[in-house]
Each structure stands twice: as structure tokens, then as C-alpha cells.
Amino acid sequence: MAEIKLYLDEDISPEVAVVLRSRGYNAVSAHEVGMRGKGDEEQLEYAIRNGRVLLTFNTRHFAPIAEEFYLKGKEHCGIVVSKKIGLKEIIKLTANMINKTGSDDLKNLFD
């Protein structure tokens, strides 16, 4: 199973990426890589360029982007959406997902 590399958009605390890395996971935050304040499509394009699965709380904006990608046959590494939850819970759920899923399982998925 190929390792999941995560990209957390700016809606998710950069602390999540720090904690995930401290536990051995490959995660970066929009806050850390100069993407804060960029548009949602730019966030996804960054994730694609860097081979990363996008993690966001922003269903409203990313659902139409994912649909557009699907209709145009454009590929991405995956968009994982969560309802807004606390720091400990998002870290726990994200680590669980990474442990049970490979990056190939998430390719072009909006979930």
C-alpha cells in the first residue's frame, strides 16, 4: 500500500500537520508552505503538483471543484472532507484513515 501524503488546507489548524508528522506521517499544512489565502482551486492544484491528498473541512467549495475535475477527466490524489471537529478528533480520524488506506485508494476520490 503506497503511503498517503497529506496536504491540509488552511481551514484546518497547522497544528494537525505538526502532530501527524511527530507520529511519523507525511503531512503539511497550507500555513507552512505559503498557500494561506489562496483560492480553493489553487489549493487543489498545489496538492496535485506535490502528489498529496487534500484534507479539508470545506465541503461547500470543494464538491463542485471535484465534480468539475470528474467531468473534465482531470485527475487528483484525492479530496478528503470532514465536518468541523476538534483538534484531537481530526488527528485521530486522519491517522486512522492513513493506517487503513493507501494513496491509490484515494486517487480521484471525493469523500
MMTF fields as JSON, N, C-alpha, C and O atoms, coordinates in Angstrom:
{
  "mmtfVersion": "1.0.0",
  "mmtfProducer": "UNKNOWN",
  "numBonds": 443,
  "numAtoms": 444,
  "numGroups": 111,
  "numChains": 1,
  "numModels": 1,
  "chainsPerModel": [1],
  "groupsPerChain": [111],
  "chainIdList": ["A"],
  "bondAtomList": [4, 2, 8, 6, 12, 10, 16, 14, 20, 18, 24, 22, 28, 26, 32, 30, 36, 34, 40, 38, 44, 42, 48, 46, 52, 50, 56, 54, 60, 58, 64, 62, 68, 66, 72, 70, 76, 74, 80, 78, 84, 82, 88, 86, 92, 90, 96, 94, 100, 98, 104, 102, 108, 106, 112, 110, 116, 114, 120, 118, 124, 122, 128, 126, 132, 130, 136, 134, 140, 138, 144, 142, 148, 146, 152, 150, 156, 154, 160, 158, 164, 162, 168, 166, 172, 170, 176, 174, 180, 178, 184, 182, 188, 186, 192, 190, 196, 194, 200, 198, 204, 202, 208, 206, 212, 210, 216, 214, 220, 218, 224, 222, 228, 226, 232, 230, 236, 234, 240, 238, 244, 242, 248, 246, 252, 250, 256, 254, 260, 258, 264, 262, 268, 266, 272, 270, 276, 274, 280, 278, 284, 282, 288, 286, 292, 290, 296, 294, 300, 298, 304, 302, 308, 306, 312, 310, 316, 314, 320, 318, 324, 322, 328, 326, 332, 330, 336, 334, 340, 338, 344, 342, 348, 346, 352, 350, 356, 354, 360, 358, 364, 362, 368, 366, 372, 370, 376, 374, 380, 378, 384, 382, 388, 386, 392, 390, 396, 394, 400, 398, 404, 402, 408, 406, 412, 410, 416, 414, 420, 418, 424, 422, 428, 426, 432, 430, 436, 434, 440, 438],
  "bondOrderList": [1, 1, 1, 1, 1, 1, 1, 1, 1, 1, 1, 1, 1, 1, 1, 1, 1, 1, 1, 1, 1, 1, 1, 1, 1, 1, 1, 1, 1, 1, 1, 1, 1, 1, 1, 1, 1, 1, 1, 1, 1, 1, 1, 1, 1, 1, 1, 1, 1, 1, 1, 1, 1, 1, 1, 1, 1, 1, 1, 1, 1, 1, 1, 1, 1, 1, 1, 1, 1, 1, 1, 1, 1, 1, 1, 1, 1, 1, 1, 1, 1, 1, 1, 1, 1, 1, 1, 1, 1, 1, 1, 1, 1, 1, 1, 1, 1, 1, 1, 1, 1, 1, 1, 1, 1, 1, 1, 1, 1, 1],
  "groupList": [{"groupName": "MET", "atomNameList": ["N", "CA", "C", "O"], "elementList": ["N", "C", "C", "O"], "formalChargeList": [0, 0, 0, 0], "bondAtomList": [1, 0, 2, 1, 3, 2], "bondOrderList": [1, 1, 2], "singleLetterCode": "M", "chemCompType": "L-PEPTIDE LINKING"}, {"groupName": "ALA", "atomNameList": ["N", "CA", "C", "O"], "elementList": ["N", "C", "C", "O"], "formalChargeList": [0, 0, 0, 0], "bondAtomList": [1, 0, 2, 1, 3, 2], "bondOrderList": [1, 1, 2], "singleLetterCode": "A", "chemCompType": "L-PEPTIDE LINKING"}, {"groupName": "GLU", "atomNameList": ["N", "CA", "C", "O"], "elementList": ["N", "C", "C", "O"], "formalChargeList": [0, 0, 0, 0], "bondAtomList": [1, 0, 2, 1, 3, 2], "bondOrderList": [1, 1, 2], "singleLetterCode": "E", "chemCompType": "L-PEPTIDE LINKING"}, {"groupName": "ILE", "atomNameList": ["N", "CA", "C", "O"], "elementList": ["N", "C", "C", "O"], "formalChargeList": [0, 0, 0, 0], "bondAtomList": [1, 0, 2, 1, 3, 2], "bondOrderList": [1, 1, 2], "singleLetterCode": "I", "chemCompType": "L-PEPTIDE LINKING"}, {"groupName": "LYS", "atomNameList": ["N", "CA", "C", "O"], "elementList": ["N", "C", "C", "O"], "formalChargeList": [0, 0, 0, 0], "bondAtomList": [1, 0, 2, 1, 3, 2], "bondOrderList": [1, 1, 2], "singleLetterCode": "K", "chemCompType": "L-PEPTIDE LINKING"}, {"groupName": "LEU", "atomNameList": ["N", "CA", "C", "O"], "elementList": ["N", "C", "C", "O"], "formalChargeList": [0, 0, 0, 0], "bondAtomList": [1, 0, 2, 1, 3, 2], "bondOrderList": [1, 1, 2], "singleLetterCode": "L", "chemCompType": "L-PEPTIDE LINKING"}, {"groupName": "TYR", "atomNameList": ["N", "CA", "C", "O"], "elementList": ["N", "C", "C", "O"], "formalChargeList": [0, 0, 0, 0], "bondAtomList": [1, 0, 2, 1, 3, 2], "bondOrderList": [1, 1, 2], "singleLetterCode": "Y", "chemCompType": "L-PEPTIDE LINKING"}, {"groupName": "ASP", "atomNameList": ["N", "CA", "C", "O"], "elementList": ["N", "C", "C", "O"], "formalChargeList": [0, 0, 0, 0], "bondAtomList": [1, 0, 2, 1, 3, 2], "bondOrderList": [1, 1, 2], "singleLetterCode": "D", "chemCompType": "L-PEPTIDE LINKING"}, {"groupName": "SER", "atomNameList": ["N", "CA", "C", "O"], "elementList": ["N", "C", "C", "O"], "formalChargeList": [0, 0, 0, 0], "bondAtomList": [1, 0, 2, 1, 3, 2], "bondOrderList": [1, 1, 2], "singleLetterCode": "S", "chemCompType": "L-PEPTIDE LINKING"}, {"groupName": "PRO", "atomNameList": ["N", "CA", "C", "O"], "elementList": ["N", "C", "C", "O"], "formalChargeList": [0, 0, 0, 0], "bondAtomList": [1, 0, 2, 1, 3, 2], "bondOrderList": [1, 1, 2], "singleLetterCode": "P", "chemCompType": "L-PEPTIDE LINKING"}, {"groupName": "VAL", "atomNameList": ["N", "CA", "C", "O"], "elementList": ["N", "C", "C", "O"], "formalChargeList": [0, 0, 0, 0], "bondAtomList": [1, 0, 2, 1, 3, 2], "bondOrderList": [1, 1, 2], "singleLetterCode": "V", "chemCompType": "L-PEPTIDE LINKING"}, {"groupName": "ARG", "atomNameList": ["N", "CA", "C", "O"], "elementList": ["N", "C", "C", "O"], "formalChargeList": [0, 0, 0, 0], "bondAtomList": [1, 0, 2, 1, 3, 2], "bondOrderList": [1, 1, 2], "singleLetterCode": "R", "chemCompType": "L-PEPTIDE LINKING"}, {"groupName": "GLY", "atomNameList": ["N", "CA", "C", "O"], "elementList": ["N", "C", "C", "O"], "formalChargeList": [0, 0, 0, 0], "bondAtomList": [1, 0, 2, 1, 3, 2], "bondOrderList": [1, 1, 2], "singleLetterCode": "G", "chemCompType": "PEPTIDE LINKING"}, {"groupName": "ASN", "atomNameList": ["N", "CA", "C", "O"], "elementList": ["N", "C", "C", "O"], "formalChargeList": [0, 0, 0, 0], "bondAtomList": [1, 0, 2, 1, 3, 2], "bondOrderList": [1, 1, 2], "singleLetterCode": "N", "chemCompType": "L-PEPTIDE LINKING"}, {"groupName": "HIS", "atomNameList": ["N", "CA", "C", "O"], "elementList": ["N", "C", "C", "O"], "formalChargeList": [0, 0, 0, 0], "bondAtomList": [1, 0, 2, 1, 3, 2], "bondOrderList": [1, 1, 2], "singleLetterCode": "H", "chemCompType": "L-PEPTIDE LINKING"}, {"groupName": "GLN", "atomNameList": ["N", "CA", "C", "O"], "elementList": ["N", "C", "C", "O"], "formalChargeList": [0, 0, 0, 0], "bondAtomList": [1, 0, 2, 1, 3, 2], "bondOrderList": [1, 1, 2], "singleLetterCode": "Q", "chemCompType": "L-PEPTIDE LINKING"}, {"groupName": "THR", "atomNameList": ["N", "CA", "C", "O"], "elementList": ["N", "C", "C", "O"], "formalChargeList": [0, 0, 0, 0], "bondAtomList": [1, 0, 2, 1, 3, 2], "bondOrderList": [1, 1, 2], "singleLetterCode": "T", "chemCompType": "L-PEPTIDE LINKING"}, {"groupName": "PHE", "atomNameList": ["N", "CA", "C", "O"], "elementList": ["N", "C", "C", "O"], "formalChargeList": [0, 0, 0, 0], "bondAtomList": [1, 0, 2, 1, 3, 2], "bondOrderList": [1, 1, 2], "singleLetterCode": "F", "chemCompType": "L-PEPTIDE LINKING"}, {"groupName": "CYS", "atomNameList": ["N", "CA", "C", "O"], "elementList": ["N", "C", "C", "O"], "formalChargeList": [0, 0, 0, 0], "bondAtomList": [1, 0, 2, 1, 3, 2], "bondOrderList": [1, 1, 2], "singleLetterCode": "C", "chemCompType": "L-PEPTIDE LINKING"}],
  "groupTypeList": [0, 1, 2, 3, 4, 5, 6, 5, 7, 2, 7, 3, 8, 9, 2, 10, 1, 10, 10, 5, 11, 8, 11, 12, 6, 13, 1, 10, 8, 1, 14, 2, 10, 12, 0, 11, 12, 4, 12, 7, 2, 2, 15, 5, 2, 6, 1, 3, 11, 13, 12, 11, 10, 5, 5, 16, 17, 13, 16, 11, 14, 17, 1, 9, 3, 1, 2, 2, 17, 6, 5, 4, 12, 4, 2, 14, 18, 12, 3, 10, 10, 8, 4, 4, 3, 12, 5, 4, 2, 3, 3, 4, 5, 16, 1, 13, 0, 3, 13, 4, 16, 12, 8, 7, 7, 5, 4, 13, 5, 17, 7],
  "groupIdList": [1, 2, 3, 4, 5, 6, 7, 8, 9, 10, 11, 12, 13, 14, 15, 16, 17, 18, 19, 20, 21, 22, 23, 24, 25, 26, 27, 28, 29, 30, 31, 32, 33, 34, 35, 36, 37, 38, 39, 40, 41, 42, 43, 44, 45, 46, 47, 48, 49, 50, 51, 52, 53, 54, 55, 56, 57, 58, 59, 60, 61, 62, 63, 64, 65, 66, 67, 68, 69, 70, 71, 72, 73, 74, 75, 76, 77, 78, 79, 80, 81, 82, 83, 84, 85, 86, 87, 88, 89, 90, 91, 92, 93, 94, 95, 96, 97, 98, 99, 100, 101, 102, 103, 104, 105, 106, 107, 108, 109, 110, 111],
  "secStructList": [7, 7, 7, 7, 3, 3, 3, 3, 7, 6, 6, 1, 7, 2, 2, 2, 2, 2, 2, 2, 2, 2, 6, 6, 7, 3, 3, 3, 3, 6, 6, 6, 6, 6, 7, 6, 6, 7, 7, 2, 2, 2, 2, 2, 2, 2, 2, 2, 2, 6, 6, 7, 3, 3, 3, 3, 1, 7, 2, 2, 2, 2, 2, 2, 2, 2, 2, 2, 2, 2, 2, 2, 6, 7, 7, 7, 1, 7, 3, 3, 3, 7, 7, 7, 7, 7, 2, 2, 2, 2, 2, 2, 2, 2, 2, 2, 2, 2, 2, 2, 7, 7, 2, 2, 2, 2, 6, 6, 7, 5, 7],
  "xCoordList": [0.85, 0.0, 0.899, 1.762, 0.694, 1.508, 1.146, -0.02, 2.17, 1.994, 1.137, 1.276, 0.262, -0.535, 0.269, 0.769, 0.381, 0.979, -0.17, -0.909, -0.315, -1.446, -1.077, 0.031, -2.042, -1.964, -3.214, -4.323, -3.056, -4.175, -4.423, -3.523, -5.632, -5.901, -5.97, -5.899, -6.106, -5.962, -7.095, -6.969, -8.192, -9.286, -8.91, -9.514, -7.925, -7.505, -6.265, -5.332, -6.268, -5.154, -3.829, -3.737, -2.801, -1.484, -0.918, -0.014, -1.446, -1.005, -1.296, -0.586, -2.34, -2.669, -1.506, -1.115, -0.957, 0.18, 1.397, 2.105, 1.635, 2.778, 2.642, 3.6, 1.463, 1.246, 1.352, 1.98, 0.744, 0.823, 2.277, 2.676, 3.065, 4.486, 5.227, 6.09, 4.89, 5.567, 5.276, 6.004, 4.187, 3.81, 4.262, 3.901, 5.046, 5.634, 4.859, 5.222, 3.804, 3.011, 3.537, 4.14, 3.299, 3.741, 2.6, 1.645, 2.704, 1.63, 2.216, 3.166, 1.632, 1.987, 0.7, -0.354, 0.818, -0.317, -0.134, 0.989, -1.243, -1.209, -0.501, 0.149, -0.625, 0.012, 1.534, 2.223, 2.053, 3.501, 4.161, 5.367, 3.403, 4.009, 3.63, 3.728, 3.204, 2.922, 1.643, 1.518, 0.692, -0.562, -1.738, -2.87, -1.479, -2.553, -3.132, -2.393, -4.467, -5.136, -5.343, -5.96, -4.843, -5.026, -6.411, -7.022, -6.903, -8.218, -8.254, -7.217, -9.456, -9.632, -9.044, -8.425, -9.233, -8.644, -7.123, -6.466, -6.562, -5.106, -4.639, -3.569, -5.441, -5.095, -5.041, -4.113, -6.045, -6.065, -4.922, -4.301, -4.641, -3.53, -2.205, -1.351, -2.02, -0.81, -0.713, 0.338, -1.829, -1.847, -1.483, -0.708, -2.038, -1.765, -0.285, 0.357, 0.252, 1.673, 2.609, 3.686, 2.191, 3.052, 2.651, 3.164, 1.733, 1.342, 0.685, 0.932, -0.154, -0.746, -2.267, -2.912, -2.814, -4.256, -4.644, -4.018, -5.67, -6.128, -7.11, -8.061, -6.88, -7.783, -8.376, -7.642, -9.703, -10.38, -11.665, -12.21, -12.139, -13.469, -14.461, -15.657, -13.991, -14.743, -15.495, -15.117, -16.524, -17.325, -17.971, -17.972, -18.514, -19.277, -18.488, -19.039, -17.226, -16.429, -15.762, -15.605, -15.368, -14.626, -15.512, -15.04, -16.774, -17.671, -17.804, -17.657, -18.076, -18.171, -16.835, -16.803, -15.742, -14.424, -14.16, -13.683, -14.47, -14.289, -15.168, -14.735, -16.4, -17.294, -16.749, -16.8, -16.232, -15.637, -14.451, -14.315, -13.602, -12.464, -12.958, -12.417, -13.975, -14.519, -15.049, -14.743, -15.836, -16.447, -15.406, -15.599, -14.301, -13.242, -12.19, -11.259, -12.334, -11.361, -10.015, -9.002, -9.995, -8.757, -8.543, -9.489, -7.304, -7.002, -6.471, -5.88, -6.693, -6.127, -5.829, -6.236, -5.129, -4.713, -5.788, -5.642, -6.852, -7.952, -8.282, -7.408, -9.563, -10.028, -10.823, -11.871, -10.311, -10.975, -11.581, -10.889, -12.889, -13.619, -14.136, -14.63, -14.019, -14.537, -15.43, -15.228, -16.413, -17.141, -16.162, -15.155, -16.449, -15.561, -15.618, -16.666, -14.463, -14.341, -13.105, -12.306, -12.96, -11.841, -10.502, -10.425, -9.461, -8.089, -7.775, -7.264, -8.07, -7.762, -8.519, -7.971, -9.769, -10.587, -10.108, -10.048, -9.766, -9.308, -7.975, -7.729, -7.123, -5.839, -6.085, -5.505, -6.943, -7.25, -7.862, -7.426, -8.863, -9.53, -8.596, -8.635, -7.764, -6.833, -5.784, -5.487, -5.229, -4.245, -4.879, -4.247, -6.1, -6.813, -6.995, -6.791, -7.381, -7.552, -6.232, -6.192, -5.158, -3.851, -3.433, -2.883, -3.687, -3.288, -4.071, -3.581, -5.276, -6.141, -6.273, -6.908, -5.68, -5.899, -4.575, -3.673, -4.459, -3.297, -3.622, -4.794, -2.616, -2.844, -3.589, -4.358, -3.371, -4.069, -5.577, -6.37, -5.968, -7.392, -8.103, -9.322, -7.363, -7.954, -7.875, -8.485, -7.135, -6.951, -8.309, -9.148, -8.501, -9.712, -10.97, -12.079, -10.811, -11.943, -12.282, -11.394, -13.55, -14.041, -14.893, -15.994, -14.373, -15.056, -14.91, -15.419],
  "yCoordList": [-1.174, 0.0, 1.242, 1.387, 2.132, 3.343, 4.338, 4.5, 4.994, 5.958, 7.146, 7.653, 7.577, 8.776, 9.984, 10.041, 10.945, 12.231, 13.233, 13.404, 13.889, 14.786, 16.246, 16.681, 16.977, 18.437, 18.971, 18.717, 19.703, 20.255, 21.677, 22.515, 21.957, 23.315, 24.243, 23.79, 25.53, 26.495, 26.479, 27.105, 25.789, 25.684, 24.795, 24.883, 23.951, 23.008, 23.572, 24.029, 23.533, 24.076, 23.471, 22.258, 24.303, 23.762, 22.834, 22.045, 22.928, 22.045, 20.578, 19.685, 20.332, 18.96, 18.355, 17.214, 19.103, 18.603, 18.359, 17.367, 19.255, 19.109, 17.827, 17.064, 17.591, 16.391, 15.137, 14.158, 15.161, 13.984, 13.67, 12.505, 14.685, 14.448, 13.875, 13.012, 14.356, 13.847, 12.369, 11.675, 11.899, 10.482, 9.69, 8.524, 10.322, 9.616, 9.698, 9.035, 10.494, 10.632, 11.789, 12.73, 11.701, 12.718, 13.723, 13.456, 14.872, 15.869, 17.278, 17.566, 18.146, 19.561, 20.376, 19.909, 21.591, 22.497, 23.656, 24.078, 24.162, 25.35, 26.5, 27.324, 26.555, 27.609, 27.516, 28.531, 26.318, 26.09, 26.273, 26.508, 26.173, 26.159, 27.38, 27.348, 28.442, 29.686, 29.698, 30.491, 28.846, 28.786, 29.421, 29.377, 29.997, 30.651, 31.801, 32.619, 31.858, 32.93, 32.647, 33.451, 31.529, 31.161, 30.558, 30.081, 30.58, 30.034, 28.521, 27.858, 27.991, 26.545, 25.753, 24.711, 26.238, 25.526, 25.556, 24.578, 26.667, 26.748, 25.768, 25.171, 25.602, 24.64, 23.224, 22.463, 22.888, 21.555, 21.387, 20.325, 22.414, 22.331, 22.13, 21.382, 22.781, 22.579, 21.111, 20.482, 20.589, 19.185, 18.257, 17.316, 18.52, 17.687, 17.753, 16.721, 18.969, 19.143, 18.41, 17.963, 18.292, 17.695, 16.271, 15.721, 15.674, 14.293, 14.063, 13.049, 15.009, 14.946, 14.862, 15.413, 14.174, 14.103, 15.355, 15.683, 16.045, 17.259, 16.909, 16.158, 17.451, 17.286, 18.641, 19.613, 18.718, 19.99, 19.815, 18.716, 20.922, 20.977, 21.589, 21.647, 22.038, 22.878, 22.089, 22.124, 21.401, 20.623, 21.522, 21.207, 22.629, 23.515, 23.964, 24.021, 24.278, 24.749, 23.621, 23.709, 22.564, 21.509, 20.513, 19.859, 20.375, 19.46, 19.861, 18.996, 21.132, 21.49, 21.393, 21.087, 21.65, 21.516, 20.051, 19.738, 19.163, 17.722, 17.268, 16.47, 17.769, 17.405, 17.903, 17.189, 19.122, 19.669, 18.827, 18.537, 18.438, 17.584, 16.274, 15.805, 15.687, 14.424, 14.581, 13.771, 15.613, 15.821, 16.095, 15.736, 16.734, 17.05, 15.948, 16.041, 14.916, 13.824, 14.213, 13.579, 15.25, 15.683, 14.852, 14.553, 14.488, 13.635, 14.432, 15.499, 13.896, 14.442, 13.263, 12.133, 13.536, 12.472, 12.105, 11.13, 12.867, 12.625, 13.87, 14.676, 14.013, 15.107, 14.46, 13.855, 14.598, 14.038, 15.205, 16.152, 15.115, 16.189, 15.689, 14.566, 16.524, 16.213, 17.351, 18.503, 17.025, 18.095, 18.747, 18.14, 19.96, 20.646, 19.937, 19.846, 19.441, 18.732, 19.244, 19.99, 18.849, 19.301, 18.731, 17.766, 19.359, 19.006, 17.536, 16.839, 17.068, 15.675, 14.703, 13.685, 15.013, 14.111, 14.057, 12.976, 15.211, 15.206, 14.479, 13.79, 14.624, 13.904, 12.398, 11.624, 11.994, 10.565, 9.971, 8.916, 10.636, 10.117, 10.098, 9.169, 11.121, 11.187, 10.085, 9.419, 9.894, 8.818, 7.466, 6.609, 7.261, 6.019, 5.789, 4.681, 6.847, 6.739, 6.365, 5.488, 7.038, 6.764, 5.324, 4.669, 4.829, 3.468, 2.4, 1.286, 2.731, 1.736, 1.908, 1.089, 2.967, 3.296, 3.59, 4.169, 3.197, 3.554, 4.719, 4.992, 5.4, 6.563, 6.191, 7.0, 4.985, 4.564, 4.451, 4.649, 4.137, 4.021, 5.372, 5.425, 6.448, 7.779, 8.558, 9.619, 8.042, 8.764, 9.103, 8.226, 10.373, 10.919, 10.765, 10.972, 10.41, 10.233, 11.548, 12.298, 11.806, 12.92, 12.285, 11.802, 12.29, 11.581, 12.33, 11.887],
  "zCoordList": [0.0, 0.0, 0.0, 0.866, -0.972, -1.082, 0.017, 0.378, 0.534, 1.62, 1.19, 0.077, 2.07, 1.832, 2.282, 3.406, 1.38, 1.709, 1.775, 0.806, 2.918, 3.138, 2.963, 3.275, 2.456, 2.396, 3.066, 2.595, 4.154, 4.903, 4.435, 4.491, 3.976, 3.53, 4.746, 5.889, 4.49, 5.573, 6.59, 7.643, 6.315, 7.289, 8.467, 9.537, 8.271, 9.316, 10.002, 9.343, 11.308, 12.087, 11.638, 11.451, 11.464, 11.097, 12.166, 11.892, 13.376, 14.452, 14.13, 14.594, 13.337, 12.948, 12.16, 12.41, 11.22, 10.434, 11.326, 11.157, 12.264, 13.18, 13.996, 14.12, 14.547, 15.366, 14.501, 14.904, 13.317, 12.441, 12.079, 12.091, 11.762, 11.446, 12.645, 12.491, 13.844, 15.047, 15.269, 15.98, 14.64, 14.739, 13.515, 13.355, 12.662, 11.528, 10.223, 9.251, 10.181, 8.954, 8.108, 8.623, 6.817, 5.878, 5.693, 4.964, 6.351, 6.305, 6.316, 7.044, 5.496, 5.503, 5.491, 5.059, 5.971, 6.045, 5.073, 4.797, 4.561, 3.702, 4.409, 3.765, 5.712, 6.504, 6.435, 6.53, 6.273, 6.302, 4.944, 4.871, 3.889, 2.544, 1.708, 0.481, 2.361, 1.669, 0.86, -0.073, 1.186, 0.423, 1.161, 0.681, 2.295, 3.06, 2.244, 1.695, 2.169, 1.438, -0.042, -0.742, -0.526, -1.937, -2.128, -1.172, -3.356, -3.668, -3.563, -3.525, -3.518, -3.348, -4.511, -4.298, -5.742, -6.886, -6.818, -7.176, -6.364, -6.19, -5.126, -5.251, -4.08, -3.031, -3.612, -3.339, -4.412, -5.014, -6.006, -6.062, -6.782, -7.737, -7.013, -7.489, -5.88, -5.084, -4.65, -4.763, -4.155, -3.719, -4.875, -4.7, -6.046, -7.221, -7.59, -7.786, -7.683, -8.062, -7.111, -7.505, -5.864, -4.853, -4.468, -3.493, -5.236, -5.004, -3.653, -2.999, -3.235, -1.909, -1.953, -2.845, -0.987, -0.771, 0.009, 1.017, -0.455, 0.205, 1.32, 1.101, 2.509, 3.635, 3.965, 4.143, 4.05, 4.259, 5.05, 5.15, 5.612, 6.211, 5.216, 5.502, 4.073, 3.149, 2.077, 0.906, 2.454, 1.501, 0.459, -0.731, 0.908, 0.024, -1.2, -2.3, -1.03, -2.16, -2.934, -4.152, -2.234, -2.923, -3.66, -4.59, -3.279, -4.003, -5.473, -6.336, -5.804, -7.222, -7.961, -9.153, -7.259, -7.891, -8.231, -9.321, -7.302, -7.551, -8.705, -9.535, -8.766, -9.867, -11.202, -12.204, -11.213, -12.44, -12.901, -14.09, -11.966, -12.301, -12.903, -13.904, -12.301, -12.792, -14.218, -15.094, -14.44, -15.764, -16.846, -18.008, -16.456, -17.418, -17.509, -18.309, -16.701, -16.718, -16.126, -16.419, -15.295, -14.647, -13.39, -12.662, -13.146, -12.004, -10.822, -10.986, -9.633, -8.408, -7.482, -7.749, -6.415, -5.488, -4.483, -3.746, -4.446, -3.522, -2.728, -2.41, -2.41, -1.569, -0.439, -0.664, 0.766, 1.938, 2.711, 3.086, 2.94, 3.599, 4.937, 5.044, 5.945, 7.271, 7.724, 7.34, 8.54, 9.215, 10.194, 10.562, 10.61, 11.553, 12.898, 13.538, 13.301, 14.58, 15.301, 14.734, 16.523, 17.34, 16.898, 16.136, 17.402, 17.05, 17.328, 16.451, 18.518, 18.872, 17.981, 17.56, 17.698, 16.888, 15.437, 14.852, 14.846, 13.451, 13.334, 12.344, 14.326, 14.305, 14.388, 13.628, 15.309, 15.48, 14.212, 13.753, 13.647, 12.451, 11.241, 10.434, 11.123, 9.995, 10.093, 9.101, 11.275, 11.461, 11.176, 10.557, 11.611, 11.351, 9.851, 9.357, 9.13, 7.68, 7.005, 6.142, 7.406, 6.802, 7.061, 6.176, 8.258, 8.611, 7.857, 7.671, 7.424, 6.783, 5.275, 4.612, 4.729, 3.319, 2.639, 3.246, 1.393, 0.601, -0.315, -0.576, -0.798, -1.65, -2.937, -3.457, -3.452, -4.671, -4.429, -5.35, -3.206, -2.874, -2.907, -3.067, -2.758, -2.685, -3.996, -4.127, -4.952, -6.21, -6.844, -7.05, -7.142, -7.766, -6.917, -7.41, -5.671, -4.777, -4.078, -3.673, -3.948, -3.121, -2.05, -2.313, -0.847, 0.238, 1.537, 2.566]
}
